[in-house]
């Protein structure tokens, strides 16, 4: 595995220094100041393949930039694009595959060993904690979809939003003094509705008979299900959301995830 970046080698070394064990994962590291021409020229990728002693046609490039995708294809390599610019995937169409985030990378598609950490259609994550008062959303959850979400403020949870790629997640929700419930949650722009801002929309998997706007909601996010996606019809969207519910409900009964139901942070104000 090689790291080939347009950044100067010293900058790469500096950034990797803060992530213990990362440098040792790469057999080859090349900076933009070590080649004559950076991306979109293929030179840096061809040099990486040479140092790995691998034919370019046997290499898979994972890129977040348009110049990087262009460089990889020009080098005769297969390219998976992970767009760094939200809602701009149409700029990356020369890639062999476009994925929402590295959470969605399937190496087995490219003849590489399959990741072993998926469990019953879910990817375990280091727990993340967010919370705040329940706010009014777009009103479409209950009225259009028949799926009442308990939205949280994007502004108050901006760090969480910036750290988590858009997609469907799940975990546990503590609501005021009512109790702790299973939940499945959408993070992102909801392509079917073409949101202009990234939102957090948890669905508490319990039948409530009244609204609870303003009540304190605390979440522990423990796993990932799938990337967000667009759908040709509202019916297809609703069906997929209900399938997400089934996946989350089943997964949260596993000891791997069920242990977080008793997390004390679900029972206290953040």
Secondary structure by P-SEA (a helix, b strand, c coil): cbbbbcccaaaaaaaacccccccccccccccccccccccccaaaaaaaaaaaccccccbbbbbccaaaaaaaaaacbbbbbccccccccccccccccccccccccccccccccccccccccbbbccbbbbbcccccccccccccccbbbbccccccaaaaaaaccbbbbbbbbbccccbbbbbcccccccccccccbbbbbbbccccccccccccbbbbbbccccccccccccaaaaaaaaaaaaaaaaaaaaccccccccccccccccc
